[in-house]
Amino acid sequence: MSGIGSTADGAPEQETTVLVVDDDADLAETYALWLGDEYDVELVGDGETAIDRYGPRVDVVLLDRRMPSVSGDEVARELRARESPCLVAIVTAVSPAFDLLDVPFDEYLLKPVDRETVVGTVDRLAALAAIDDEHVREYYALQSTLSVLERLEYRDAASNDQLRRLRRRLGRMREAARTALDEETMAALPDDLSSPFEMRSDG
């Protein structure tokens, strides 16, 4: 159901497709209303259908974490196992914990969420989806994971050690992603996406 638009010179341009996966039909419809002016939105009500309906046309997934039968965590892992190029925003009432280290995601939003947050998140992920480089995507996914886990109030020595390892890995990924980005791609990125890759004295 992806729509087709056109570029300034009249050439066809594929519209960004967002797959919304949530067993709360009213909430899913609300997301579709918020996003429908800018994106082609598809709605599914459970994880099993999401896996069945997913295809290469999907660029961004808004994914509830707690669903009957097949959870959002399982959906995210299945998409990663398929080496899916789509980006995943988990939108959930489930408070984060260190089990997130086993869940591949690109953004983590806690319900309730407002229109500005949802639209801004999809805009950000759509911009990332346009970058065809795994180093850049891995950098932002790791950055999101680290950002969520650093906000947890209760951590033991083992979890703090995990955070230190994640920070070191993030530094290595930043350098790999910076190398992969050319000037044209950098110029097209929103400021909050390009700023980590700008040359700085701290290396």
Backbone as a printed PyTorch tensor [residue, N CA C, xyz], in Angstrom:
tensor([[[  0.8090,  -1.2010,   0.0000],
         [  0.0000,   0.0000,   0.0000],
         [  0.8490,   1.2600,   0.0000]],

        [[  2.1260,   1.1260,  -0.2010],
         [  2.9740,   2.3060,  -0.2410],
         [  2.5180,   3.2340,  -1.3440]],

        [[  2.4480,   4.5180,  -0.9980],
         [  2.0380,   5.4900,  -1.9990],
         [  3.2080,   5.9410,  -2.8330]],

        [[  2.9070,   6.4870,  -3.9970],
         [  3.9500,   6.9970,  -4.8760],
         [  3.7600,   8.4910,  -5.0340]],

        [[  4.8160,   9.2430,  -4.7040],
         [  4.7940,  10.6770,  -4.9160],
         [  5.6890,  11.0110,  -6.0750]],

        [[  6.1460,  12.2620,  -6.1190],
         [  7.0650,  12.6410,  -7.1830],
         [  8.0470,  13.6560,  -6.6460]],

        [[  9.2210,  13.6680,  -7.2490],
         [ 10.2490,  14.6200,  -6.8780],
         [ 10.0060,  15.9250,  -7.6160]],

        [[ 10.8670,  16.9310,  -7.3470],
         [ 10.6870,  18.2420,  -7.9610],
         [ 10.7800,  18.1690,  -9.4760]],

        [[ 11.5550,  17.2340, -10.0120],
         [ 11.6920,  17.1270, -11.4620],
         [ 10.6690,  16.1770, -12.0760]],

        [[  9.7140,  15.7130, -11.2480],
         [  8.6420,  14.8790, -11.7880],
         [  8.9110,  13.4010, -11.7420]],

        [[ 10.0930,  12.9880, -11.2930],
         [ 10.4090,  11.5660, -11.2240],
         [  9.6480,  10.9270, -10.0680]],

        [[  9.2310,   9.6750, -10.2060],
         [  8.4960,   9.0240,  -9.1260],
         [  9.3690,   8.8290,  -7.8940]],

        [[  8.7470,   8.9750,  -6.7150],
         [  9.4700,   8.8140,  -5.4580],
         [  8.6300,   7.9560,  -4.5260]],

        [[  9.2320,   6.9130,  -3.9590],
         [  8.5000,   6.0190,  -3.0900],
         [  8.2420,   6.6790,  -1.7410]],

        [[  6.9900,   6.6630,  -1.3000],
         [  6.6430,   7.2450,  -0.0150],
         [  7.1310,   6.3460,   1.1130]],

        [[  7.5510,   6.9560,   2.2150],
         [  7.9740,   6.1990,   3.3830],
         [  6.7760,   5.4820,   3.9960]],

        [[  6.9340,   4.2010,   4.2770],
         [  5.8580,   3.3900,   4.8450],
         [  6.1510,   3.0840,   6.3090]],

        [[  5.1480,   3.3300,   7.1610],
         [  5.2460,   3.0620,   8.5890],
         [  4.2730,   1.9480,   8.9380]],

        [[  4.7770,   0.8880,   9.5520],
         [  3.9330,  -0.2080,  10.0230],
         [  3.7020,  -0.0190,  11.5160]],

        [[  2.4410,   0.1770,  11.9070],
         [  2.0700,   0.3560,  13.3090],
         [  1.5550,  -0.9740,  13.8440]],

        [[  2.1850,  -1.4650,  14.9060],
         [  1.8330,  -2.7610,  15.4850],
         [  1.4120,  -2.5380,  16.9370]],

        [[  0.1050,  -2.6350,  17.1960],
         [ -0.4010,  -2.4120,  18.5490],
         [ -1.7510,  -3.0860,  18.6860]],

        [[ -1.9550,  -3.8180,  19.7920],
         [ -3.2400,  -4.4920,  19.9760],
         [ -4.3260,  -3.5490,  20.4910]],

        [[ -3.9750,  -2.3170,  20.8050],
         [ -4.9620,  -1.2880,  21.1410],
         [ -5.3470,  -0.5830,  19.8480]],

        [[ -6.4940,  -0.9730,  19.2830],
         [ -6.8940,  -0.4670,  17.9650],
         [ -7.0870,   1.0440,  17.9690]],

        [[ -7.6410,   1.5800,  19.0350],
         [ -7.8690,   3.0210,  19.0970],
         [ -6.5490,   3.7860,  19.0860]],

        [[ -5.5740,   3.2770,  19.8240],
         [ -4.2720,   3.9320,  19.8710],
         [ -3.5800,   3.8470,  18.5170]],

        [[ -3.6580,   2.6790,  17.8720],
         [ -3.0550,   2.5200,  16.5560],
         [ -3.6750,   3.4920,  15.5550]],

        [[ -4.9970,   3.6500,  15.6220],
         [ -5.6820,   4.5940,  14.7310],
         [ -5.2460,   6.0240,  15.0110]],

        [[ -4.9710,   6.3250,  16.2690],
         [ -4.4880,   7.6660,  16.6160],
         [ -3.1250,   7.9230,  15.9880]],

        [[ -2.2330,   6.9440,  16.0800],
         [ -0.9240,   7.0910,  15.4420],
         [ -1.0890,   7.3060,  13.9360]],

        [[ -1.9850,   6.5460,  13.3260],
         [ -2.2100,   6.6700,  11.8850],
         [ -2.7140,   8.0660,  11.5440]],

        [[ -3.5860,   8.6120,  12.3800],
         [ -4.0970,   9.9630,  12.1520],
         [ -2.9780,  10.9880,  12.2380]],

        [[ -2.1040,  10.8260,  13.2240],
         [ -1.0020,  11.7590,  13.3890],
         [ -0.0120,  11.6990,  12.2310]],

        [[  0.2090,  10.5140,  11.6870],
         [  1.2630,  10.3070,  10.6930],
         [  0.7700,  10.3270,   9.2520]],

        [[ -0.5530,  10.2230,   9.0690],
         [ -1.1010,   9.9870,   7.7340],
         [ -0.8480,  11.0740,   6.7150]],

        [[ -0.6300,  12.3130,   7.1630],
         [ -0.3910,  13.3890,   6.2010],
         [  0.9740,  13.2770,   5.5300]],

        [[  1.9260,  12.6510,   6.2130],
         [  3.2940,  12.6050,   5.7060],
         [  3.7460,  11.2130,   5.2900]],

        [[  3.0880,  10.1900,   5.8080],
         [  3.5710,   8.8250,   5.5970],
         [  2.4350,   7.9000,   5.1760]],

        [[  2.8150,   6.8390,   4.5000],
         [  1.8860,   5.7540,   4.2000],
         [  1.8850,   4.8340,   5.4160]],

        [[  0.7410,   4.7060,   6.0780],
         [  0.6610,   3.9900,   7.3540],
         [ -0.1580,   2.7150,   7.1980]],

        [[  0.3830,   1.6060,   7.6960],
         [ -0.3400,   0.3410,   7.7390],
         [ -0.4900,  -0.0770,   9.1960]],

        [[ -1.6550,  -0.6180,   9.5490],
         [ -1.9470,  -0.9970,  10.9200],
         [ -2.1260,  -2.5050,  11.0310]],

        [[ -1.5200,  -3.1030,  12.0630],
         [ -1.7980,  -4.4970,  12.4090],
         [ -1.9680,  -4.5740,  13.9180]],

        [[ -2.7550,  -5.5650,  14.3740],
         [ -3.1310,  -5.6210,  15.7730],
         [ -2.4210,  -6.6450,  16.6190]],

        [[ -1.4750,  -7.3830,  16.0500],
         [ -0.7590,  -8.3700,  16.8480],
         [  0.5820,  -8.6820,  16.1980]],

        [[  1.4670,  -9.3020,  16.9950],
         [  2.8170,  -9.5680,  16.5270],
         [  2.8940, -10.5830,  15.4110]],

        [[  2.0480, -11.6040,  15.4680],
         [  2.0770, -12.6330,  14.4330],
         [  1.7190, -12.0530,  13.0720]],

        [[  0.6770, -11.2150,  13.0440],
         [  0.2840, -10.5790,  11.7840],
         [  1.3680,  -9.6260,  11.2950]],

        [[  2.0200,  -8.9560,  12.2390],
         [  3.1030,  -8.0390,  11.8550],
         [  4.2090,  -8.7750,  11.1200]],

        [[  4.5860,  -9.9380,  11.6330],
         [  5.6330, -10.7300,  10.9800],
         [  5.1770, -11.1980,   9.6020]],

        [[  3.9180, -11.6180,   9.5170],
         [  3.3850, -12.0880,   8.2350],
         [  3.2790, -10.9630,   7.2140]],

        [[  2.8840,  -9.7780,   7.6840],
         [  2.6300,  -8.6640,   6.7680],
         [  3.8870,  -7.8620,   6.4270]],

        [[  4.9330,  -8.0400,   7.2180],
         [  6.1260,  -7.2460,   6.9650],
         [  6.7050,  -7.5610,   5.5920]],

        [[  7.1370,  -6.5020,   4.9080],
         [  7.7880,  -6.6660,   3.6200],
         [  8.8190,  -5.5840,   3.4070]],

        [[  9.5850,  -5.6680,   2.3290],
         [ 10.6690,  -4.7090,   2.0970],
         [ 10.1990,  -3.2760,   1.9030]],

        [[  8.9000,  -3.0730,   1.6530],
         [  8.3900,  -1.7080,   1.4720],
         [  8.3390,  -0.9450,   2.7930]],

        [[  8.3850,  -1.6560,   3.9420],
         [  8.2620,  -1.0170,   5.2520],
         [  9.5930,  -0.3790,   5.6420]],

        [[  9.5420,   0.9040,   5.9850],
         [ 10.7450,   1.6350,   6.3650],
         [ 10.8840,   1.7980,   7.8740]],

        [[  9.7460,   2.0250,   8.5510],
         [  9.7440,   2.2820,   9.9910],
         [  8.6280,   1.4530,  10.6250]],

        [[  8.9100,   0.8660,  11.7960],
         [  7.9080,   0.1120,  12.5480],
         [  7.7050,   0.7680,  13.9080]],

        [[  6.4480,   1.0970,  14.2340],
         [  6.0770,   1.5020,  15.5860],
         [  5.5340,   0.2570,  16.2710]],

        [[  6.1940,  -0.1970,  17.3160],
         [  5.9630,  -1.5390,  17.8330],
         [  5.6390,  -1.5290,  19.3200]],

        [[  4.4220,  -1.9940,  19.6440],
         [  4.0750,  -2.1960,  21.0500],
         [  4.8590,  -3.3890,  21.5780]],

        [[  5.2570,  -3.3250,  22.8180],
         [  6.0980,  -4.3870,  23.3590],
         [  5.2870,  -5.5300,  23.9670]],

        [[  4.1970,  -5.1840,  24.6530],
         [  3.4160,  -6.1980,  25.3510],
         [  2.1590,  -6.5130,  24.5460]],

        [[  2.1810,  -7.6440,  23.8530],
         [  1.0420,  -8.0920,  23.0610],
         [  0.8350,  -9.5790,  23.2910]],

        [[ -0.3970, -10.0620,  23.1600],
         [ -0.6530, -11.4940,  23.3430],
         [ -0.0080, -12.3200,  22.2320]],

        [[  0.2610, -13.5580,  22.5240],
         [  0.7990, -14.5220,  21.5620],
         [  2.2440, -14.2080,  21.2100]],

        [[  2.4640, -13.2660,  20.3220],
         [  3.8210, -12.8970,  19.9030],
         [  4.1150, -11.4840,  20.3970]],

        [[  5.1070, -11.3570,  21.2550],
         [  5.4220, -10.0520,  21.8460],
         [  6.1640,  -9.1530,  20.8730]],

        [[  6.2200,  -7.8690,  21.2070],
         [  6.9900,  -6.9370,  20.4050],
         [  8.4630,  -7.2840,  20.3750]],

        [[  8.9890,  -7.8050,  21.4970],
         [ 10.3910,  -8.2250,  21.5330],
         [ 10.6540,  -9.3020,  20.4840]],

        [[  9.7270, -10.2650,  20.3850],
         [  9.8890, -11.3460,  19.4120],
         [  9.8020, -10.8170,  17.9810]],

        [[  8.9130,  -9.8590,  17.7580],
         [  8.8090,  -9.2660,  16.4180],
         [ 10.1150,  -8.5770,  16.0500]],

        [[ 10.6530,  -7.7960,  16.9790],
         [ 11.9060,  -7.0800,  16.7090],
         [ 13.0380,  -8.0530,  16.4170]],

        [[ 13.1140,  -9.1390,  17.1780],
         [ 14.1720, -10.1250,  16.9460],
         [ 13.9970, -10.8190,  15.5940]],

        [[ 12.7430, -11.0960,  15.2200],
         [ 12.4980, -11.7440,  13.9340],
         [ 12.8980, -10.8350,  12.7790]],

        [[ 12.5990,  -9.5600,  12.8760],
         [ 12.9930,  -8.6350,  11.8120],
         [ 14.5090,  -8.5470,  11.7080]],

        [[ 15.1900,  -8.5350,  12.8530],
         [ 16.6550,  -8.5150,  12.8260],
         [ 17.2020,  -9.8070,  12.2220]],

        [[ 16.5780, -10.9390,  12.5440],
         [ 17.0260, -12.2240,  11.9980],
         [ 16.8910, -12.2610,  10.4840]],

        [[ 15.9140, -11.5410,   9.9640],
         [ 15.7180, -11.4600,   8.5150],
         [ 16.6420, -10.4260,   7.8700]],

        [[ 17.4770,  -9.7850,   8.7020],
         [ 18.3660,  -8.7080,   8.2480],
         [ 17.5360,  -7.6000,   7.6000]],

        [[ 16.4160,  -7.3000,   8.2390],
         [ 15.5220,  -6.2600,   7.7320],
         [ 16.1790,  -4.8910,   7.8210]],

        [[ 16.0510,  -4.0690,   6.7780],
         [ 16.6280,  -2.7270,   6.8160],
         [ 15.7310,  -1.7040,   7.5070]],

        [[ 14.5180,  -2.1080,   7.9420],
         [ 13.6090,  -1.1530,   8.5640],
         [ 14.1270,  -0.7490,   9.9440]],

        [[ 13.6470,   0.3960,  10.4330],
         [ 14.0190,   0.8850,  11.7480],
         [ 12.8300,   0.7320,  12.6840]],

        [[ 13.1010,   0.3810,  13.9420],
         [ 12.0510,   0.0110,  14.8880],
         [ 12.0150,   0.9810,  16.0600]],

        [[ 10.8350,   1.5690,  16.2850],
         [ 10.5970,   2.3560,  17.4900],
         [  9.6420,   1.5750,  18.3740]],

        [[ 10.1110,   1.1750,  19.5420],
         [  9.2400,   0.5200,  20.5060],
         [  8.4570,   1.6050,  21.2420]],

        [[  7.1310,   1.4650,  21.2470],
         [  6.2550,   2.4140,  21.9300],
         [  5.4360,   1.6030,  22.9220]],

        [[  5.7150,   1.7490,  24.2040],
         [  5.2200,   0.7770,  25.1640],
         [  4.9990,   1.3900,  26.5460]],

        [[  4.1960,   0.7100,  27.3490],
         [  4.0350,   1.0710,  28.7530],
         [  4.9820,   0.2790,  29.6430]],

        [[  5.7820,  -0.6090,  29.0510],
         [  6.7080,  -1.4550,  29.8170],
         [  7.9770,  -0.6560,  30.1320]],

        [[  8.2510,  -0.4720,  31.4110],
         [  9.4560,   0.2550,  31.7950],
         [ 10.6890,  -0.5150,  31.3480]],

        [[ 11.7070,   0.1750,  30.8670],
         [ 12.9040,  -0.5140,  30.3640],
         [ 13.7180,  -1.1350,  31.4890]],

        [[ 14.4530,  -2.1790,  31.1390],
         [ 15.3810,  -2.8360,  32.0430],
         [ 16.5270,  -3.3870,  31.1980]],

        [[ 17.4790,  -4.0460,  31.8260],
         [ 18.6550,  -4.4890,  31.0940],
         [ 18.3690,  -5.6400,  30.1360]],

        [[ 17.1440,  -6.1980,  30.1750],
         [ 16.8050,  -7.2040,  29.1610],
         [ 16.7080,  -6.6000,  27.7710]],

        [[ 16.6920,  -5.2620,  27.7040],
         [ 16.6710,  -4.5940,  26.3950],
         [ 17.9310,  -4.8640,  25.5840]],

        [[ 18.9940,  -5.2940,  26.2470],
         [ 20.2130,  -5.6130,  25.5170],
         [ 19.9890,  -6.7470,  24.5270]],

        [[ 18.9120,  -7.5160,  24.7270],
         [ 18.6000,  -8.6230,  23.8230],
         [ 17.4940,  -8.2720,  22.8370]],

        [[ 17.1010,  -6.9950,  22.8090],
         [ 16.0120,  -6.5590,  21.9230],
         [ 16.5530,  -5.5110,  20.9540]],

        [[ 16.5480,  -5.7820,  19.6580],
         [ 17.0330,  -4.7890,  18.6930],
         [ 15.9860,  -3.7020,  18.4580]],

        [[ 16.3460,  -2.4540,  18.7140],
         [ 15.4330,  -1.3390,  18.4720],
         [ 16.2480,  -0.0820,  18.1830]],

        [[ 15.5630,   0.9270,  17.6480],
         [ 16.2280,   2.1810,  17.2880],
         [ 15.7500,   3.3680,  18.1190]],

        [[ 14.5500,   3.2680,  18.6730],
         [ 14.0350,   4.2660,  19.6120],
         [ 13.1610,   3.5400,  20.6280]],

        [[ 13.0930,   4.0860,  21.8500],
         [ 12.2620,   3.4910,  22.8950],
         [ 11.4300,   4.5910,  23.5220]],

        [[ 10.1120,   4.5380,  23.3170],
         [  9.2000,   5.5560,  23.8280],
         [  8.2630,   4.9360,  24.8470]],

        [[  8.1080,   5.6070,  25.9900],
         [  7.1970,   5.1410,  27.0190],
         [  5.8360,   5.8110,  26.8680]],

        [[  4.7990,   5.0030,  26.8360],
         [  3.4400,   5.5280,  26.8050],
         [  3.1230,   6.1710,  28.1540]],

        [[  2.2710,   7.2080,  28.1610],
         [  1.5970,   7.7980,  26.9950],
         [  2.5470,   8.6920,  26.2050]],

        [[  2.3440,   8.7400,  24.9150],
         [  3.1400,   9.5820,  24.0370],
         [  2.2320,  10.5850,  23.3440]],

        [[  2.7730,  11.7460,  23.0240],
         [  1.9760,  12.7530,  22.3470],
         [  2.3080,  12.7910,  20.8580]],

        [[  1.5480,  13.5780,  20.1430],
         [  1.7100,  13.6520,  18.6900],
         [  3.1120,  14.1140,  18.3060]],

        [[  3.6000,  15.1480,  18.9810],
         [  4.9170,  15.6950,  18.6380],
         [  6.0050,  14.6380,  18.7810]],

        [[  5.9230,  13.8360,  19.8460],
         [  6.9350,  12.8130,  20.0770],
         [  6.8850,  11.7280,  19.0080]],

        [[  5.6790,  11.2620,  18.6800],
         [  5.5410,  10.1960,  17.6890],
         [  5.9840,  10.6740,  16.3100]],

        [[  5.4970,  11.8330,  15.8980],
         [  5.8510,  12.3410,  14.5730],
         [  7.3490,  12.6410,  14.5020]],

        [[  7.8940,  13.2500,  15.5560],
         [  9.3190,  13.5580,  15.5630],
         [ 10.1800,  12.3040,  15.5010]],

        [[  9.7560,  11.2650,  16.2050],
         [ 10.4920,   9.9940,  16.1850],
         [ 10.4670,   9.3680,  14.7970]],

        [[  9.3000,   9.3540,  14.1690],
         [  9.1990,   8.7700,  12.8260],
         [  9.9980,   9.6070,  11.8290]],

        [[  9.9560,  10.9210,  11.9520],
         [ 10.7530,  11.7710,  11.0660],
         [ 12.2360,  11.4270,  11.1860]],

        [[ 12.6810,  11.2540,  12.3980],
         [ 14.1010,  10.9390,  12.6450],
         [ 14.4620,   9.5820,  12.0430]],

        [[ 13.6120,   8.5810,  12.2730],
         [ 13.9050,   7.2470,  11.7590],
         [ 13.7810,   7.1950,  10.2420]],

        [[ 12.8680,   7.9590,   9.6770],
         [ 12.7540,   8.0060,   8.2150],
         [ 14.0240,   8.5900,   7.6000]],

        [[ 14.5930,   9.5990,   8.2630],
         [ 15.8540,  10.1720,   7.7720],
         [ 16.9750,   9.1360,   7.8420]],

        [[ 17.0060,   8.3570,   8.9230],
         [ 18.0130,   7.3140,   9.0380],
         [ 17.7940,   6.2000,   8.0160]],

        [[ 16.5250,   5.9010,   7.7340],
         [ 16.2140,   4.8360,   6.7800],
         [ 16.7450,   5.1520,   5.3940]],

        [[ 16.9020,   6.4500,   5.1110],
         [ 17.3940,   6.8600,   3.8000],
         [ 18.9110,   6.6920,   3.6700]],

        [[ 19.5790,   6.3900,   4.7820],
         [ 21.0300,   6.2150,   4.7610],
         [ 21.3460,   4.7280,   4.6180]],

        [[ 21.9630,   4.3730,   3.5390],
         [ 22.2310,   2.9640,   3.2500],
         [ 23.6130,   2.5760,   3.7610]],

        [[ 23.7630,   2.6120,   5.0930],
         [ 25.0400,   2.2110,   5.6690],
         [ 24.8020,   1.6070,   7.0430]],

        [[ 25.2190,   0.3750,   7.2420],
         [ 24.9350,  -0.3370,   8.4840],
         [ 25.6740,   0.2620,   9.6670]],

        [[ 26.8420,   0.8830,   9.4490],
         [ 27.5730,   1.4740,  10.5590],
         [ 26.7950,   2.6280,  11.1720]],

        [[ 26.2020,   3.4610,  10.3220],
         [ 25.4300,   4.6060,  10.8080],
         [ 24.2100,   4.1310,  11.5780]],

        [[ 23.5110,   3.1610,  11.0360],
         [ 22.3120,   2.6540,  11.7080],
         [ 22.6650,   1.9820,  13.0340]],

        [[ 23.7380,   1.2070,  13.0400],
         [ 24.1560,   0.5480,  14.2740],
         [ 24.5470,   1.5670,  15.3300]],

        [[ 25.1770,   2.6480,  14.9010],
         [ 25.5630,   3.6870,  15.8500],
         [ 24.3340,   4.2460,  16.5560]],

        [[ 23.3170,   4.6190,  15.8060],
         [ 22.1380,   5.2190,  16.4100],
         [ 21.3370,   4.2120,  17.2340]],

        [[ 21.2780,   2.9700,  16.8060],
         [ 20.5930,   1.9480,  17.5990],
         [ 21.2970,   1.7610,  18.9410]],

        [[ 22.6230,   1.7000,  18.9130],
         [ 23.3810,   1.5480,  20.1460],
         [ 23.2460,   2.7840,  21.0220]],

        [[ 23.2610,   3.9480,  20.3980],
         [ 23.0870,   5.1930,  21.1480],
         [ 21.7370,   5.2150,  21.8670]],

        [[ 20.6820,   4.7670,  21.1920],
         [ 19.3540,   4.7260,  21.8050],
         [ 19.3220,   3.7540,  22.9770]],

        [[ 19.8990,   2.5630,  22.7860],
         [ 19.9340,   1.5800,  23.8640],
         [ 20.6680,   2.1280,  25.0800]],

        [[ 21.8260,   2.7200,  24.8450],
         [ 22.6210,   3.2590,  25.9400],
         [ 21.8810,   4.3840,  26.6500]],

        [[ 21.2300,   5.2590,  25.8900],
         [ 20.4960,   6.3750,  26.4710],
         [ 19.3860,   5.8900,  27.4000]],

        [[ 18.6660,   4.8430,  26.9710],
         [ 17.5860,   4.2850,  27.7980],
         [ 18.1510,   3.6580,  29.0660]],

        [[ 19.1970,   2.8550,  28.9380],
         [ 19.7340,   2.1320,  30.0870],
         [ 20.4270,   3.0630,  31.0810]],

        [[ 21.0020,   4.1510,  30.6000],
         [ 21.6590,   5.0930,  31.5140],
         [ 20.6560,   5.7970,  32.4250]],

        [[ 19.3900,   5.8310,  32.0310],
         [ 18.3750,   6.5030,  32.8430],
         [ 17.8030,   5.6120,  33.9460]],

        [[ 18.1530,   4.3230,  33.9590],
         [ 17.6430,   3.4270,  34.9900],
         [ 18.2160,   3.8200,  36.3490]],

        [[ 17.3520,   3.8700,  37.3470],
         [ 17.7740,   4.3500,  38.6680],
         [ 18.5770,   3.3070,  39.4420]],

        [[ 18.2170,   2.0350,  39.2890],
         [ 18.8480,   1.0030,  40.1100],
         [ 19.7350,   0.1210,  39.2420]],

        [[ 21.0460,   0.1780,  39.5210],
         [ 22.0020,  -0.6190,  38.7650],
         [ 23.0020,  -1.2260,  39.7310]],

        [[ 23.4200,  -2.4360,  39.4170],
         [ 24.4470,  -3.0720,  40.2330],
         [ 25.7850,  -2.9830,  39.5010]],

        [[ 26.8190,  -3.5870,  40.0940],
         [ 28.1600,  -3.5000,  39.5060],
         [ 28.2010,  -4.1190,  38.1210]],

        [[ 27.4780,  -5.2370,  37.9360],
         [ 27.4940,  -5.9090,  36.6350],
         [ 26.8600,  -5.0390,  35.5550]],

        [[ 25.7350,  -4.3940,  35.8830],
         [ 25.0740,  -3.5680,  34.8770],
         [ 25.8920,  -2.3180,  34.5730]],

        [[ 26.5570,  -1.7580,  35.5810],
         [ 27.4240,  -0.6100,  35.3210],
         [ 28.5940,  -1.0000,  34.4240]],

        [[ 29.0930,  -2.2010,  34.5830],
         [ 30.1670,  -2.6830,  33.7110],
         [ 29.6530,  -2.8340,  32.2840]],

        [[ 28.4180,  -3.3070,  32.1340],
         [ 27.8200,  -3.4040,  30.8040],
         [ 27.7170,  -2.0280,  30.1500]],

        [[ 27.3340,  -1.0290,  30.9320],
         [ 27.2410,   0.3180,  30.3900],
         [ 28.5940,   0.8390,  29.9290]],

        [[ 29.6370,   0.5590,  30.6940],
         [ 30.9700,   1.0020,  30.2870],
         [ 31.3780,   0.3620,  28.9660]],

        [[ 31.0660,  -0.9340,  28.8090],
         [ 31.3910,  -1.6090,  27.5580],
         [ 30.5910,  -1.0210,  26.4010]],

        [[ 29.3190,  -0.6960,  26.6560],
         [ 28.4960,  -0.0960,  25.6110],
         [ 29.0380,   1.2660,  25.1990]],

        [[ 29.5000,   2.0540,  26.1530],
         [ 30.0460,   3.3730,  25.8200],
         [ 31.2950,   3.2530,  24.9610]],

        [[ 32.1610,   2.2900,  25.3040],
         [ 33.3670,   2.0840,  24.4920],
         [ 32.9950,   1.6320,  23.0790]],

        [[ 32.0310,   0.7300,  23.0000],
         [ 31.5820,   0.2630,  21.6810],
         [ 30.9670,   1.4090,  20.8810]],

        [[ 30.2230,   2.2820,  21.5580],
         [ 29.6080,   3.4190,  20.8730],
         [ 30.6740,   4.3310,  20.2780]],

        [[ 31.7610,   4.5450,  21.0140],
         [ 32.8440,   5.3680,  20.4960],
         [ 33.4520,   4.7730,  19.2410]],

        [[ 33.6420,   3.4570,  19.2430],
         [ 34.1920,   2.8030,  18.0450],
         [ 33.2120,   2.9010,  16.8720]],

        [[ 31.9210,   2.7200,  17.1630],
         [ 30.9180,   2.7910,  16.1060],
         [ 30.8100,   4.1980,  15.5350]],

        [[ 30.9980,   5.2060,  16.3750],
         [ 30.9300,   6.5820,  15.8770],
         [ 32.0130,   6.8370,  14.8430]],

        [[ 33.2040,   6.3360,  15.1040],
         [ 34.2960,   6.5410,  14.1570],
         [ 34.0310,   5.7950,  12.8550]],

        [[ 33.4940,   4.5660,  12.9410],
         [ 33.1770,   3.8130,  11.7280],
         [ 32.0830,   4.5040,  10.9250]],

        [[ 31.0700,   5.0300,  11.6240],
         [ 29.9730,   5.7090,  10.9350],
         [ 30.4450,   7.0180,  10.3220]],

        [[ 31.2830,   7.7520,  11.0440],
         [ 31.8030,   9.0220,  10.5190],
         [ 32.5710,   8.7930,   9.2210]],

        [[ 33.3550,   7.7270,   9.1860],
         [ 34.1140,   7.3920,   7.9890],
         [ 33.1990,   7.0560,   6.8200]],

        [[ 32.0570,   6.4340,   7.1340],
         [ 31.1540,   5.9780,   6.0800],
         [ 30.3380,   7.1050,   5.4610]],

        [[ 30.1520,   8.2120,   6.1840],
         [ 29.2920,   9.2910,   5.6990],
         [ 30.0530,  10.2290,   4.7680]],

        [[ 29.4810,  10.4610,   3.5960],
         [ 30.0760,  11.4500,   2.7200],
         [ 29.4460,  12.8210,   3.0070]],

        [[ 30.0100,  13.8840,   2.4120],
         [ 29.5570,  15.2400,   2.7060],
         [ 28.1100,  15.4710,   2.2870]],

        [[ 27.7090,  14.8890,   1.1670],
         [ 26.3410,  15.0780,   0.6840],
         [ 25.3320,  14.4710,   1.6580]],

        [[ 25.6330,  13.2770,   2.1580],
         [ 24.7350,  12.6330,   3.1130],
         [ 24.6830,  13.4160,   4.4120]],

        [[ 25.8270,  13.8810,   4.8840],
         [ 25.8750,  14.6710,   6.1050],
         [ 25.0170,  15.9200,   5.9880]],

        [[ 25.1060,  16.5850,   4.8350],
         [ 24.3620,  17.8260,   4.6280],
         [ 22.8570,  17.5840,   4.6250]],

        [[ 22.4350,  16.3890,   4.2260],
         [ 21.0100,  16.0840,   4.1460],
         [ 20.4150,  15.6720,   5.4850]],

        [[ 21.2690,  15.3640,   6.4720],
         [ 20.7800,  14.9080,   7.7700],
         [ 20.3030,  16.0700,   8.6310]],

        [[ 19.2590,  15.8640,   9.4290],
         [ 18.8960,  16.8630,  10.4380],
         [ 20.0620,  17.0820,  11.3900]],

        [[ 20.1080,  18.2690,  12.0130],
         [ 21.2420,  18.6130,  12.8660],
         [ 21.4780,  17.6020,  13.9810]],

        [[ 20.3860,  17.0880,  14.5960],
         [ 20.5820,  16.1800,  15.7240],
         [ 21.1340,  14.8390,  15.2960]],

        [[ 21.0250,  14.5180,  14.0090],
         [ 21.5980,  13.2670,  13.5130],
         [ 23.0270,  13.4440,  13.0420]],

        [[ 23.3450,  14.6130,  12.5070],
         [ 24.6870,  14.8100,  11.9480],
         [ 25.7010,  15.2470,  12.9980]],

        [[ 25.2520,  15.8770,  14.0860],
         [ 26.1930,  16.4560,  15.0350],
         [ 27.1860,  15.4830,  15.6540]],

        [[ 26.8140,  14.2020,  15.9400],
         [ 27.8210,  13.3020,  16.5210],
         [ 28.9920,  13.0210,  15.5960]],

        [[ 28.8320,  13.2580,  14.2880],
         [ 29.8580,  12.8940,  13.3310],
         [ 30.6940,  14.0850,  12.8750]],

        [[ 30.3830,  15.2660,  13.3880],
         [ 31.1840,  16.4160,  13.0270],
         [ 32.5530,  16.2860,  13.6730]],

        [[ 33.5680,  16.7210,  12.9640],
         [ 34.9220,  16.5960,  13.5040],
         [ 35.0580,  17.4280,  14.7550]],

        [[ 35.6650,  16.8520,  15.7650],
         [ 35.8210,  17.5610,  17.0190],
         [ 37.1930,  17.2320,  17.5980]],

        [[ 37.6560,  18.0920,  18.4930],
         [ 39.0170,  17.9580,  19.0010],
         [ 39.2000,  16.7400,  19.8970]],

        [[ 38.0810,  16.1900,  20.4580],
         [ 38.2360,  15.0520,  21.3400],
         [ 38.4180,  13.7460,  20.5860]],

        [[ 38.3720,  13.8050,  19.2080],
         [ 38.6040,  12.6270,  18.3980],
         [ 37.4390,  11.6930,  18.3970]]])
